[in-house]
Amino acid sequence: MINSAIAEHYTWGQNCDGWKLVSHPGLTVIQERMPPGAKEVRHYHERALQFFFVLSGVATMEVNGSREMIMAGQGTEIPPGAPHQIFNEAPSDLEFLVISQPSTQGDRVLAE
């Protein structure tokens, strides 16, 4: 059994939290929390396919220059090579899962 109370925790970006729920070379499942106004750095992954699923709040996801809003209970797939960036432009915390296959370890490239 795993949950955010016992999973490995880390911080990133602008006061954001992550919990490694599954961490294997072929698959990662991470629960993340972003406070209002936080954003990720625009980047892409050379090999990893990712799926972002919003648990609570509203995510703004920019993929290949197009923005979409993702509400709680919705998700979006990000193919390898697609520049993307997630924002929390809402007034409350954003909580989501990011599932990556294979792991993104050493697979992240900053995009312009």
Summary of the structure (lengths in Angstrom):
residues: 112
radius of gyration: 13.0
end to end distance: 39.5
largest distance: 39.5
contacts: 325
relative contact order: 0.29
helix: 0%
strand: 58%
